[in-house]
Amino acid sequence: MAKKALIIDDSVTIRGMIGVAFKHMDWEAVAAGNADAALQMLDQHKDEFDIIITDINMPGMNGIELTREIKKRPGSKNTPVLVVSTEGGDDIKRQGKEAGASGWIVKPLKPEVLKAAVSKLCNLSG
């Protein structure tokens, strides 16, 4: 069974780029344009996602708040959350870690950096 990722970003372009990167890694990628849609997907598809990728700056609930909500849900509390954001300061990274983020990549996103982070967080080889 293929690994499955949930990608949350308000940018259609970024969601597409990350989705293509996952396709090249032979993963299935599902996308959500905001936190509310992502939480609905998590509630409907419990335990289906192997990793969750989120942006920080989104309308409505931001990525830090979203990560906190993800970690409250039994079906996703142990799922790694990787932040992919233009935000890269120490304070925001600390907030992300405290919320439950497992890793952080600063945009612009490089596919090889994403692949390495996903492999590490999901304990995959190569």
N, C-alpha and C positions, 0 to 999 in steps of 0.2 A: 504494500500500500504506500502511495506517495506521501511524502511529508507535506504538511499544509501550513501556510502562513496567512495571517490576517494583517493587511496593510491599511493603516489609517493616516490619511493626509488630505487636507482640503484642496490640494492641487491635483487636478486630473493628470497633468504631465508627470509629476513626481510619482503618483500611484502607478502610472503606466511604466515608467522607467524601472521602479523597484519590481513590479510584476514581471517585466521582461528578464530582469536579473534572476529572479526566482525560477522562471521557466527554463533558463539556461542551466540552472542547478538541478533540473528535473523535480522541482517542487510545484505543487498547486498553490496558486495565490488567489486570495479573495480580498476585495478592496472595499473600504468604507470611506465616505467623504467627510465624516465628522464623528465625534465621540458617541453621540446618541445612536447612530446607525451601527457603530462597532459594538456597543453594549447589547443591542438587540441581537446581533449576529452571535455574540458569545452566549447569550441566554438560549437562543434557539439551537445552537450547535455545540453543546457542552462537550468538553474534552476533545474536540476535533482539531484544534490548532496546536502545532508544535512550536510556533514562535509568533509573537505579535510585534509588529513594527509600527511605531507611532511618531508623528511629528509633535512638536510642542505648541507652536503658534497656530491655533485653529479657532474659528468662531465658536462661541458657546464655551463648552468645557475644553480646557487646554490639555495638553498631553500629560502634565504632572497629575492633574485631577483625574484624568482618565486612567492613568496607571494605578492610582489609589483604588479606583472603582474596580478595575480588573482584578487586583489582588484580593479584594473582598469576596469575589465569586469563587465558590468551591471548585467549579469546573476549570478555572483558569488561574487559580492562585499560585500554582507551581509552574505555569507557562512562562518562559523567558520573555521579557519585554525589552526590545531594542529601540532606543530613541534615535531617530535620524532627523536632525534639526540644524538650522542655521545658528542656533544658540549653542555656544560652547564655553561659556564662562564657568568658573569653579562653583559659584553659588548655585546656578541653575542645575549643574550636574549633581551637586550635593542634594538638592531638592528632589531630583529624579531618583537618585539612589535611595533616599529615605522613603520615597513613595513606592519603591519596589522595582525600579528599572534595573535590568541586568547588565546593560551595556549602552554605549553612546557613540554615535558617529556624527561628525559635523559635516554638513553639506558644504560644497558640492560632493555628492555621493560618487564613489568609485566602485564599480562592480566587484573588483577583487577585494576591497576592504569589507564590503558587505558580505561576500562569501566567507571570508576569514572569520568575521564576527559571528555569523550564523553557525558555522562549523564549530567554533569554540563553545558557543552558548548551548548548542544542541548536542554536544559531544560526538560530532561526526568526524570521520577521518577525511583528510584531503580536501 
